[in-house]
């Protein structure tokens, strides 16, 4: 059982580090094989990530539309990412800024006409996820630069005061984690678009993980039957992958598999003790919700109000329940 990260296709290094405190490897979907972030590819090469592309094809079409949109956005809004900041309640390619309208603006047509053909919702979802991924990546890079500036300013002040230069550096990792807030933008729309990819995953897990409080709150609000079945805190962030950590992670997975087999939402029956010392540094926590009686396909398509009309998709995958995890820093 491997956890699938949602509802994003971009994952920053600090977030991956936090999730890796609990799990050996994290699955992250990509909307296509185009422009996979270099940092994520490195993590995949080190076996921390499994990059999965549930839907393939139309790469040239997607690439062309994304480039057209960037050109359109640069002309009309001054920045290719401005759409996400100035229109937080709208989703490109699903709303008024449809592909046909963007092309109409680019070609400077005098009249705009609605496309009478039914839009390809899967293609639109993949395009949106590409734009969202680039936004998340740029947002993280900007935040990193801001963190470096803050560090330099703090070092300068320490030098002037004659204080210990390590006073700031001890909190670097904690600060880096707290500035990674890509999850605040357009959560319901991200879930809808991401669910399109999930429905084409033929090796679907029934364990899902996120660091987005808005995402977990959105899902729980729409699922009153979801119950907290496990809470683990005081797990330290560590760059090492020693045998003690791996053994504990394997034990956690076994406990979750037993939980799903029995479908018993009783947190008091599950005891997973942290093997780490209390003073091991920065800690992260994990809260797990069980959604009984719903496979991942049923659960996410109900939340997203969208089902892919393809008969050969394995909708059930043999699962009767779904686990949703929230990692908090």
TORFI-565355 format. One record per residue (C-alpha): residue number from 0; residue in one letter; z, x, y. Coordinates in nm, 4 decimals. Layout:
N
<site seq="NUM" type="a" pz="Z" px="X" py="Y"/>
...
# end
This chain:
329
<site seq="0" type="x" pz="0.0000" px="0.0000" py="0.0000"/>
<site seq="1" type="x" pz="-0.1112" px="0.1431" py="0.3342"/>
<site seq="2" type="x" pz="-0.0285" px="-0.0166" py="0.6698"/>
<site seq="3" type="x" pz="-0.3197" px="-0.1273" py="0.8894"/>
<site seq="4" type="x" pz="-0.2744" px="-0.0661" py="1.2620"/>
<site seq="5" type="x" pz="-0.3550" px="-0.3618" py="1.4873"/>
<site seq="6" type="x" pz="-0.4935" px="-0.5012" py="1.7138"/>
<site seq="7" type="x" pz="-0.6347" px="-0.1730" py="1.8462"/>
<site seq="8" type="x" pz="-0.9041" px="0.0670" py="1.7341"/>
<site seq="9" type="x" pz="-0.7607" px="0.3547" py="1.9378"/>
<site seq="10" type="x" pz="-0.4282" px="0.5171" py="1.8533"/>
<site seq="11" type="x" pz="-0.2729" px="0.7911" py="2.0660"/>
<site seq="12" type="x" pz="-0.1008" px="1.0940" py="1.9172"/>
<site seq="13" type="x" pz="0.2545" px="0.9875" py="2.0180"/>
<site seq="14" type="x" pz="0.2068" px="0.6409" py="1.8692"/>
<site seq="15" type="x" pz="0.0694" px="0.7852" py="1.5464"/>
<site seq="16" type="x" pz="0.3648" px="1.0228" py="1.5354"/>
<site seq="17" type="x" pz="0.6045" px="0.7282" py="1.5642"/>
<site seq="18" type="x" pz="0.4298" px="0.5287" py="1.2913"/>
<site seq="19" type="x" pz="0.4163" px="0.8365" py="1.0696"/>
<site seq="20" type="x" pz="0.7949" px="0.8481" py="1.0699"/>
<site seq="21" type="x" pz="0.7784" px="0.5545" py="0.8268"/>
<site seq="22" type="x" pz="0.4413" px="0.5836" py="0.6537"/>
<site seq="23" type="x" pz="0.2392" px="0.8727" py="0.5140"/>
<site seq="24" type="x" pz="-0.0968" px="0.7420" py="0.6293"/>
<site seq="25" type="x" pz="-0.2115" px="0.4704" py="0.8708"/>
<site seq="26" type="x" pz="-0.5383" px="0.2764" py="0.8494"/>
<site seq="27" type="x" pz="-0.7227" px="0.2244" py="1.1782"/>
<site seq="28" type="x" pz="-1.0380" px="0.0151" py="1.2060"/>
<site seq="29" type="x" pz="-1.3389" px="0.1250" py="1.4080"/>
<site seq="30" type="x" pz="-1.5947" px="-0.1244" py="1.5443"/>
<site seq="31" type="x" pz="-1.8788" px="0.1067" py="1.4389"/>
<site seq="32" type="x" pz="-1.9517" px="0.4686" py="1.3551"/>
<site seq="33" type="x" pz="-2.0291" px="0.5369" py="1.7236"/>
<site seq="34" type="x" pz="-1.8091" px="0.7623" py="1.9363"/>
<site seq="35" type="x" pz="-1.5047" px="0.7976" py="1.7127"/>
<site seq="36" type="x" pz="-1.2415" px="0.9684" py="1.9340"/>
<site seq="37" type="x" pz="-1.2108" px="1.3386" py="1.8618"/>
<site seq="38" type="x" pz="-0.8307" px="1.3253" py="1.8529"/>
<site seq="39" type="x" pz="-0.8412" px="1.0511" py="1.5889"/>
<site seq="40" type="x" pz="-1.0947" px="1.2407" py="1.3806"/>
<site seq="41" type="x" pz="-0.8605" px="1.5409" py="1.3791"/>
<site seq="42" type="x" pz="-0.5743" px="1.3214" py="1.2606"/>
<site seq="43" type="x" pz="-0.7991" px="1.1830" py="0.9885"/>
<site seq="44" type="x" pz="-0.8881" px="1.5366" py="0.8802"/>
<site seq="45" type="x" pz="-0.5155" px="1.6108" py="0.8489"/>
<site seq="46" type="x" pz="-0.4739" px="1.2950" py="0.6344"/>
<site seq="47" type="x" pz="-0.2451" px="1.1140" py="0.8797"/>
<site seq="48" type="x" pz="-0.5131" px="0.8544" py="0.9526"/>
<site seq="49" type="x" pz="-0.7652" px="0.6703" py="0.7429"/>
<site seq="50" type="x" pz="-1.0497" px="0.5675" py="0.9696"/>
<site seq="51" type="x" pz="-1.2119" px="0.2581" py="0.8251"/>
<site seq="52" type="x" pz="-1.5356" px="0.0934" py="0.9431"/>
<site seq="53" type="x" pz="-1.5422" px="-0.2563" py="0.7871"/>
<site seq="54" type="x" pz="-1.8736" px="-0.3528" py="0.9494"/>
<site seq="55" type="x" pz="-2.1738" px="-0.1217" py="0.9714"/>
<site seq="56" type="x" pz="-2.5186" px="-0.1621" py="1.1189"/>
<site seq="57" type="x" pz="-2.6558" px="-0.2479" py="1.4629"/>
<site seq="58" type="x" pz="-2.5272" px="0.0829" py="1.6007"/>
<site seq="59" type="x" pz="-2.8342" px="0.1350" py="1.8186"/>
<site seq="60" type="x" pz="-2.8084" px="-0.2188" py="1.9525"/>
<site seq="61" type="x" pz="-2.4376" px="-0.1813" py="2.0267"/>
<site seq="62" type="x" pz="-2.4904" px="0.1562" py="2.1915"/>
<site seq="63" type="x" pz="-2.7645" px="0.0148" py="2.4129"/>
<site seq="64" type="x" pz="-2.5616" px="-0.2896" py="2.5195"/>
<site seq="65" type="x" pz="-2.2525" px="-0.0804" py="2.5946"/>
<site seq="66" type="x" pz="-2.4584" px="0.1594" py="2.8060"/>
<site seq="67" type="x" pz="-2.6211" px="-0.1340" py="2.9855"/>
<site seq="68" type="x" pz="-2.2811" px="-0.2847" py="3.0562"/>
<site seq="69" type="x" pz="-2.1488" px="0.0433" py="3.1955"/>
<site seq="70" type="x" pz="-2.4469" px="0.0686" py="3.4265"/>
<site seq="71" type="x" pz="-2.3992" px="-0.2912" py="3.5340"/>
<site seq="72" type="x" pz="-2.0258" px="-0.2380" py="3.5913"/>
<site seq="73" type="x" pz="-2.0825" px="0.0793" py="3.7933"/>
<site seq="74" type="x" pz="-2.3196" px="-0.1095" py="4.0218"/>
<site seq="75" type="x" pz="-2.1157" px="-0.4271" py="4.0594"/>
<site seq="76" type="x" pz="-1.7556" px="-0.3156" py="4.0287"/>
<site seq="77" type="x" pz="-1.7506" px="0.0569" py="4.0900"/>
<site seq="78" type="x" pz="-1.6123" px="0.1553" py="3.7516"/>
<site seq="79" type="x" pz="-1.7099" px="0.0947" py="3.3917"/>
<site seq="80" type="x" pz="-1.3472" px="0.0074" py="3.3124"/>
<site seq="81" type="x" pz="-1.2839" px="-0.2028" py="3.6239"/>
<site seq="82" type="x" pz="-1.3524" px="-0.5233" py="3.4330"/>
<site seq="83" type="x" pz="-1.0307" px="-0.4880" py="3.2323"/>
<site seq="84" type="x" pz="-0.8189" px="-0.4366" py="3.5419"/>
<site seq="85" type="x" pz="-0.9717" px="-0.6962" py="3.7701"/>
<site seq="86" type="x" pz="-1.0343" px="-0.9688" py="3.5106"/>
<site seq="87" type="x" pz="-0.7271" px="-0.9570" py="3.2835"/>
<site seq="88" type="x" pz="-0.7715" px="-1.3181" py="3.1761"/>
<site seq="89" type="x" pz="-1.1337" px="-1.2834" py="3.0670"/>
<site seq="90" type="x" pz="-1.3081" px="-1.1150" py="2.7786"/>
<site seq="91" type="x" pz="-1.6542" px="-0.9604" py="2.8198"/>
<site seq="92" type="x" pz="-1.9258" px="-1.0815" py="2.5844"/>
<site seq="93" type="x" pz="-1.7150" px="-1.3890" py="2.5004"/>
<site seq="94" type="x" pz="-1.7037" px="-1.5478" py="2.8468"/>
<site seq="95" type="x" pz="-1.9252" px="-1.5802" py="3.1485"/>
<site seq="96" type="x" pz="-2.0281" px="-1.2124" py="3.1384"/>
<site seq="97" type="x" pz="-2.2401" px="-1.2580" py="2.8270"/>
<site seq="98" type="x" pz="-2.4943" px="-1.0035" py="2.7080"/>
<site seq="99" type="x" pz="-2.7831" px="-1.2108" py="2.8439"/>
<site seq="100" type="x" pz="-2.6267" px="-1.2335" py="3.1904"/>
<site seq="101" type="x" pz="-2.5574" px="-0.8592" py="3.2073"/>
<site seq="102" type="x" pz="-2.9172" px="-0.7848" py="3.1137"/>
<site seq="103" type="x" pz="-3.0331" px="-1.0368" py="3.3737"/>
<site seq="104" type="x" pz="-2.8365" px="-0.8551" py="3.6451"/>
<site seq="105" type="x" pz="-2.9629" px="-0.5156" py="3.5364"/>
<site seq="106" type="x" pz="-3.3251" px="-0.6310" py="3.5490"/>
<site seq="107" type="x" pz="-3.2579" px="-0.8065" py="3.8819"/>
<site seq="108" type="x" pz="-3.4055" px="-1.1351" py="3.7717"/>
<site seq="109" type="x" pz="-3.4083" px="-1.4060" py="4.0334"/>
<site seq="110" type="x" pz="-3.2921" px="-1.6708" py="3.7900"/>
<site seq="111" type="x" pz="-3.0230" px="-1.6414" py="3.5274"/>
<site seq="112" type="x" pz="-3.0746" px="-1.8384" py="3.2130"/>
<site seq="113" type="x" pz="-2.8307" px="-1.9171" py="2.9394"/>
<site seq="114" type="x" pz="-2.9210" px="-1.7872" py="2.6008"/>
<site seq="115" type="x" pz="-2.9980" px="-2.0961" py="2.3959"/>
<site seq="116" type="x" pz="-2.9507" px="-1.9172" py="2.0693"/>
<site seq="117" type="x" pz="-2.6055" px="-1.8998" py="1.9165"/>
<site seq="118" type="x" pz="-2.4332" px="-1.5751" py="2.0063"/>
<site seq="119" type="x" pz="-2.3496" px="-1.3337" py="1.7306"/>
<site seq="120" type="x" pz="-1.9705" px="-1.3439" py="1.7526"/>
<site seq="121" type="x" pz="-1.9258" px="-1.0434" py="1.5217"/>
<site seq="122" type="x" pz="-2.1576" px="-0.8277" py="1.7330"/>
<site seq="123" type="x" pz="-1.9806" px="-0.9447" py="2.0486"/>
<site seq="124" type="x" pz="-1.6426" px="-0.8616" py="1.8986"/>
<site seq="125" type="x" pz="-1.7566" px="-0.5120" py="1.8066"/>
<site seq="126" type="x" pz="-1.8931" px="-0.4536" py="2.1572"/>
<site seq="127" type="x" pz="-1.5680" px="-0.5742" py="2.3119"/>
<site seq="128" type="x" pz="-1.3633" px="-0.3480" py="2.0839"/>
<site seq="129" type="x" pz="-1.5795" px="-0.0505" py="2.1861"/>
<site seq="130" type="x" pz="-1.5061" px="-0.1225" py="2.5527"/>
<site seq="131" type="x" pz="-1.1374" px="-0.1806" py="2.4832"/>
<site seq="132" type="x" pz="-1.1164" px="0.1430" py="2.2854"/>
<site seq="133" type="x" pz="-1.2682" px="0.3422" py="2.5694"/>
<site seq="134" type="x" pz="-1.0310" px="0.1757" py="2.8132"/>
<site seq="135" type="x" pz="-0.7305" px="0.2607" py="2.5932"/>
<site seq="136" type="x" pz="-0.8462" px="0.6188" py="2.5498"/>
<site seq="137" type="x" pz="-0.9003" px="0.6687" py="2.9234"/>
<site seq="138" type="x" pz="-0.5705" px="0.5002" py="3.0028"/>
<site seq="139" type="x" pz="-0.3873" px="0.7372" py="2.7705"/>
<site seq="140" type="x" pz="-0.5587" px="1.0457" py="2.9133"/>
<site seq="141" type="x" pz="-0.4652" px="0.9374" py="3.2661"/>
<site seq="142" type="x" pz="-0.1049" px="0.8822" py="3.1601"/>
<site seq="143" type="x" pz="-0.0949" px="1.2265" py="3.0017"/>
<site seq="144" type="x" pz="-0.2141" px="1.3827" py="3.3261"/>
<site seq="145" type="x" pz="0.0510" px="1.1912" py="3.5184"/>
<site seq="146" type="x" pz="0.3135" px="1.3166" py="3.2761"/>
<site seq="147" type="x" pz="0.1991" px="1.6749" py="3.3268"/>
<site seq="148" type="x" pz="0.2145" px="1.6320" py="3.7045"/>
<site seq="149" type="x" pz="0.5656" px="1.4913" py="3.6736"/>
<site seq="150" type="x" pz="0.6640" px="1.7863" py="3.4565"/>
<site seq="151" type="x" pz="0.5270" px="2.0368" py="3.7070"/>
<site seq="152" type="x" pz="0.7066" px="1.8613" py="3.9922"/>
<site seq="153" type="x" pz="1.0301" px="1.8631" py="3.7941"/>
<site seq="154" type="x" pz="0.9906" px="2.2333" py="3.7107"/>
<site seq="155" type="x" pz="0.9331" px="2.3116" py="4.0780"/>
<site seq="156" type="x" pz="1.2464" px="2.1210" py="4.1794"/>
<site seq="157" type="x" pz="1.4473" px="2.2973" py="3.9059"/>
<site seq="158" type="x" pz="1.3212" px="2.6347" py="4.0280"/>
<site seq="159" type="x" pz="1.4227" px="2.5519" py="4.3839"/>
<site seq="160" type="x" pz="1.7649" px="2.4353" py="4.2676"/>
<site seq="161" type="x" pz="1.8031" px="2.7203" py="4.0206"/>
<site seq="162" type="x" pz="1.8609" px="2.4772" py="3.7329"/>
<site seq="163" type="x" pz="1.7715" px="2.5093" py="3.3654"/>
<site seq="164" type="x" pz="1.3932" px="2.4882" py="3.3148"/>
<site seq="165" type="x" pz="1.4430" px="2.2991" py="2.9874"/>
<site seq="166" type="x" pz="1.6154" px="2.0030" py="3.1528"/>
<site seq="167" type="x" pz="1.2927" px="1.8039" py="3.1669"/>
<site seq="168" type="x" pz="1.1153" px="1.9350" py="2.8600"/>
<site seq="169" type="x" pz="1.3710" px="1.7848" py="2.6260"/>
<site seq="170" type="x" pz="1.2489" px="1.4390" py="2.7189"/>
<site seq="171" type="x" pz="0.8740" px="1.5069" py="2.7014"/>
<site seq="172" type="x" pz="0.8155" px="1.3236" py="2.3750"/>
<site seq="173" type="x" pz="1.0200" px="1.0242" py="2.4783"/>
<site seq="174" type="x" pz="0.8351" px="0.9979" py="2.8094"/>
<site seq="175" type="x" pz="0.4982" px="1.0333" py="2.6374"/>
<site seq="176" type="x" pz="0.5838" px="0.7456" py="2.4071"/>
<site seq="177" type="x" pz="0.6969" px="0.5169" py="2.6851"/>
<site seq="178" type="x" pz="0.3815" px="0.5566" py="2.8940"/>
<site seq="179" type="x" pz="0.1500" px="0.4461" py="2.6139"/>
<site seq="180" type="x" pz="0.1126" px="0.0823" py="2.7160"/>
<site seq="181" type="x" pz="-0.2459" px="-0.0050" py="2.6274"/>
<site seq="182" type="x" pz="-0.1035" px="-0.3054" py="2.4425"/>
<site seq="183" type="x" pz="-0.0320" px="-0.4940" py="2.7658"/>
<site seq="184" type="x" pz="-0.3979" px="-0.5796" py="2.8281"/>
<site seq="185" type="x" pz="-0.5600" px="-0.8937" py="2.6876"/>
<site seq="186" type="x" pz="-0.3536" px="-0.9164" py="2.3692"/>
<site seq="187" type="x" pz="-0.4806" px="-1.2548" py="2.2378"/>
<site seq="188" type="x" pz="-0.8437" px="-1.1533" py="2.2946"/>
<site seq="189" type="x" pz="-0.7879" px="-0.8201" py="2.1229"/>
<site seq="190" type="x" pz="-0.6430" px="-0.9990" py="1.8204"/>
<site seq="191" type="x" pz="-0.9430" px="-1.2327" py="1.8046"/>
<site seq="192" type="x" pz="-1.1939" px="-0.9459" py="1.8212"/>
<site seq="193" type="x" pz="-0.9965" px="-0.7263" py="1.5785"/>
<site seq="194" type="x" pz="-0.9722" px="-1.0144" py="1.3274"/>
<site seq="195" type="x" pz="-1.3525" px="-1.0118" py="1.3021"/>
<site seq="196" type="x" pz="-1.3273" px="-0.6604" py="1.1514"/>
<site seq="197" type="x" pz="-1.0369" px="-0.7501" py="0.9250"/>
<site seq="198" type="x" pz="-1.2385" px="-1.0247" py="0.7592"/>
<site seq="199" type="x" pz="-1.4955" px="-0.7720" py="0.6405"/>
<site seq="200" type="x" pz="-1.2423" px="-0.5271" py="0.4933"/>
<site seq="201" type="x" pz="-1.2947" px="-0.5378" py="0.1166"/>
<site seq="202" type="x" pz="-0.9901" px="-0.3179" py="0.0492"/>
<site seq="203" type="x" pz="-0.7509" px="-0.5152" py="0.2644"/>
<site seq="204" type="x" pz="-0.3791" px="-0.4374" py="0.2608"/>
<site seq="205" type="x" pz="-0.1116" px="-0.6995" py="0.3216"/>
<site seq="206" type="x" pz="0.0972" px="-0.4712" py="0.5418"/>
<site seq="207" type="x" pz="0.0147" px="-0.4501" py="0.9132"/>
<site seq="208" type="x" pz="0.1806" px="-0.2404" py="1.1813"/>
<site seq="209" type="x" pz="0.1794" px="-0.2321" py="1.5614"/>
<site seq="210" type="x" pz="0.3620" px="-0.0749" py="1.8532"/>
<site seq="211" type="x" pz="0.2655" px="-0.3644" py="2.0807"/>
<site seq="212" type="x" pz="0.5540" px="-0.5930" py="2.1691"/>
<site seq="213" type="x" pz="0.3131" px="-0.8449" py="2.3225"/>
<site seq="214" type="x" pz="0.1116" px="-0.8542" py="1.9975"/>
<site seq="215" type="x" pz="0.4135" px="-0.9094" py="1.7748"/>
<site seq="216" type="x" pz="0.5536" px="-1.1742" py="2.0086"/>
<site seq="217" type="x" pz="0.2178" px="-1.3532" py="2.0142"/>
<site seq="218" type="x" pz="0.2021" px="-1.3647" py="1.6338"/>
<site seq="219" type="x" pz="0.5645" px="-1.4692" py="1.5850"/>
<site seq="220" type="x" pz="0.5353" px="-1.7418" py="1.8487"/>
<site seq="221" type="x" pz="0.2487" px="-1.8957" py="1.6521"/>
<site seq="222" type="x" pz="0.4251" px="-1.8484" py="1.3171"/>
<site seq="223" type="x" pz="0.7729" px="-2.0066" py="1.3206"/>
<site seq="224" type="x" pz="0.8034" px="-1.9541" py="0.9449"/>
<site seq="225" type="x" pz="0.7930" px="-1.5741" py="0.9905"/>
<site seq="226" type="x" pz="1.1282" px="-1.4178" py="0.9025"/>
<site seq="227" type="x" pz="1.2706" px="-1.0736" py="0.9703"/>
<site seq="228" type="x" pz="1.3201" px="-0.9192" py="0.6272"/>
<site seq="229" type="x" pz="1.3919" px="-0.5602" py="0.7181"/>
<site seq="230" type="x" pz="1.5191" px="-0.3634" py="1.0167"/>
<site seq="231" type="x" pz="1.5408" px="0.0144" py="1.0154"/>
<site seq="232" type="x" pz="1.6485" px="0.2250" py="1.3112"/>
<site seq="233" type="x" pz="1.7618" px="0.5820" py="1.3765"/>
<site seq="234" type="x" pz="1.4575" px="0.7363" py="1.2109"/>
<site seq="235" type="x" pz="1.3807" px="1.0640" py="1.3900"/>
<site seq="236" type="x" pz="1.0414" px="1.1761" py="1.5061"/>
<site seq="237" type="x" pz="0.9468" px="1.4913" py="1.3236"/>
<site seq="238" type="x" pz="0.6320" px="1.6978" py="1.2970"/>
<site seq="239" type="x" pz="0.7294" px="1.8280" py="0.9546"/>
<site seq="240" type="x" pz="0.6407" px="1.6473" py="0.6328"/>
<site seq="241" type="x" pz="0.9083" px="1.7776" py="0.3983"/>
<site seq="242" type="x" pz="0.9827" px="1.6424" py="0.0516"/>
<site seq="243" type="x" pz="1.2870" px="1.4481" py="0.1726"/>
<site seq="244" type="x" pz="1.0791" px="1.2549" py="0.4254"/>
<site seq="245" type="x" pz="0.7968" px="1.1841" py="0.1797"/>
<site seq="246" type="x" pz="1.0412" px="1.0691" py="-0.0880"/>
<site seq="247" type="x" pz="1.2050" px="0.8301" py="0.1577"/>
<site seq="248" type="x" pz="0.8650" px="0.6950" py="0.2658"/>
<site seq="249" type="x" pz="0.7674" px="0.6351" py="-0.0967"/>
<site seq="250" type="x" pz="1.0956" px="0.4493" py="-0.1502"/>
<site seq="251" type="x" pz="1.0231" px="0.2296" py="0.1513"/>
<site seq="252" type="x" pz="0.6791" px="0.1333" py="0.0177"/>
<site seq="253" type="x" pz="0.8247" px="0.0483" py="-0.3240"/>
<site seq="254" type="x" pz="1.0835" px="-0.1767" py="-0.1604"/>
<site seq="255" type="x" pz="0.8139" px="-0.3552" py="0.0374"/>
<site seq="256" type="x" pz="0.6020" px="-0.4069" py="-0.2728"/>
<site seq="257" type="x" pz="0.9018" px="-0.5613" py="-0.4516"/>
<site seq="258" type="x" pz="0.9669" px="-0.7804" py="-0.1517"/>
<site seq="259" type="x" pz="0.6116" px="-0.9142" py="-0.1549"/>
<site seq="260" type="x" pz="0.6254" px="-0.9777" py="-0.5285"/>
<site seq="261" type="x" pz="0.9458" px="-1.1799" py="-0.4975"/>
<site seq="262" type="x" pz="0.8701" px="-1.3317" py="-0.1533"/>
<site seq="263" type="x" pz="1.2394" px="-1.3463" py="-0.0699"/>
<site seq="264" type="x" pz="1.2961" px="-1.3489" py="0.3089"/>
<site seq="265" type="x" pz="1.6551" px="-1.2297" py="0.2943"/>
<site seq="266" type="x" pz="1.7162" px="-0.9199" py="0.5034"/>
<site seq="267" type="x" pz="2.0713" px="-0.8823" py="0.3762"/>
<site seq="268" type="x" pz="1.9347" px="-0.8136" py="0.0256"/>
<site seq="269" type="x" pz="1.7273" px="-0.5159" py="0.1371"/>
<site seq="270" type="x" pz="1.9095" px="-0.1915" py="0.1957"/>
<site seq="271" type="x" pz="1.7102" px="0.1159" py="0.2888"/>
<site seq="272" type="x" pz="1.9393" px="0.3858" py="0.4165"/>
<site seq="273" type="x" pz="1.8081" px="0.6535" py="0.6480"/>
<site seq="274" type="x" pz="1.8395" px="0.9988" py="0.4883"/>
<site seq="275" type="x" pz="1.8471" px="1.1694" py="0.8267"/>
<site seq="276" type="x" pz="2.1323" px="1.2911" py="1.0397"/>
<site seq="277" type="x" pz="2.2372" px="1.0820" py="1.3382"/>
<site seq="278" type="x" pz="2.1741" px="1.3686" py="1.5818"/>
<site seq="279" type="x" pz="1.8182" px="1.4516" py="1.4763"/>
<site seq="280" type="x" pz="1.6743" px="1.3812" py="1.8204"/>
<site seq="281" type="x" pz="1.4493" px="1.1011" py="1.9442"/>
<site seq="282" type="x" pz="1.4631" px="0.7947" py="1.7157"/>
<site seq="283" type="x" pz="1.2233" px="0.5118" py="1.6389"/>
<site seq="284" type="x" pz="1.2877" px="0.1782" py="1.4717"/>
<site seq="285" type="x" pz="1.0954" px="-0.0568" py="1.2433"/>
<site seq="286" type="x" pz="1.1241" px="-0.4352" py="1.2232"/>
<site seq="287" type="x" pz="0.9340" px="-0.6141" py="0.9468"/>
<site seq="288" type="x" pz="0.8429" px="-0.9823" py="0.9410"/>
<site seq="289" type="x" pz="0.7404" px="-1.1674" py="0.6268"/>
<site seq="290" type="x" pz="0.4891" px="-1.4500" py="0.6549"/>
<site seq="291" type="x" pz="0.5327" px="-1.6349" py="0.3234"/>
<site seq="292" type="x" pz="0.2547" px="-1.8336" py="0.1625"/>
<site seq="293" type="x" pz="-0.0285" px="-1.6906" py="0.3742"/>
<site seq="294" type="x" pz="-0.2650" px="-1.4097" py="0.2804"/>
<site seq="295" type="x" pz="-0.3678" px="-1.1741" py="0.5623"/>
<site seq="296" type="x" pz="-0.7040" px="-1.3517" py="0.5824"/>
<site seq="297" type="x" pz="-0.5445" px="-1.6948" py="0.6232"/>
<site seq="298" type="x" pz="-0.2791" px="-1.5659" py="0.8616"/>
<site seq="299" type="x" pz="-0.5023" px="-1.3809" py="1.1074"/>
<site seq="300" type="x" pz="-0.7871" px="-1.6331" py="1.1007"/>
<site seq="301" type="x" pz="-0.5362" px="-1.9073" py="1.1776"/>
<site seq="302" type="x" pz="-0.4006" px="-1.7060" py="1.4711"/>
<site seq="303" type="x" pz="-0.7495" px="-1.6170" py="1.5941"/>
<site seq="304" type="x" pz="-0.9034" px="-1.9596" py="1.5273"/>
<site seq="305" type="x" pz="-1.2022" px="-1.7898" py="1.3723"/>
<site seq="306" type="x" pz="-1.3298" px="-1.7647" py="1.0161"/>
<site seq="307" type="x" pz="-1.6296" px="-1.5605" py="0.9135"/>
<site seq="308" type="x" pz="-1.8757" px="-1.7874" py="0.7284"/>
<site seq="309" type="x" pz="-1.9730" px="-1.5329" py="0.4645"/>
<site seq="310" type="x" pz="-1.9223" px="-1.6399" py="0.1060"/>
<site seq="311" type="x" pz="-1.9010" px="-1.2937" py="-0.0477"/>
<site seq="312" type="x" pz="-1.5995" px="-1.1895" py="0.1605"/>
<site seq="313" type="x" pz="-1.2878" px="-1.1625" py="-0.0530"/>
<site seq="314" type="x" pz="-1.0662" px="-1.3896" py="0.1533"/>
<site seq="315" type="x" pz="-0.7561" px="-1.3842" py="-0.0634"/>
<site seq="316" type="x" pz="-0.7553" px="-1.0316" py="-0.2065"/>
<site seq="317" type="x" pz="-0.4796" px="-1.1457" py="-0.4434"/>
<site seq="318" type="x" pz="-0.2139" px="-1.1697" py="-0.1718"/>
<site seq="319" type="x" pz="0.0227" px="-1.4640" py="-0.1256"/>
<site seq="320" type="x" pz="0.2205" px="-1.3289" py="0.1698"/>
<site seq="321" type="x" pz="0.1772" px="-1.0968" py="0.4677"/>
<site seq="322" type="x" pz="0.4047" px="-0.8308" py="0.6169"/>
<site seq="323" type="x" pz="0.3898" px="-0.7573" py="0.9889"/>
<site seq="324" type="x" pz="0.5724" px="-0.4504" py="1.1208"/>
<site seq="325" type="x" pz="0.6753" px="-0.3585" py="1.4739"/>
<site seq="326" type="x" pz="0.7602" px="0.0032" py="1.5533"/>
<site seq="327" type="x" pz="0.9658" px="0.0469" py="1.8674"/>
<site seq="328" type="x" pz="1.0394" px="0.3715" py="2.0506"/>
# end
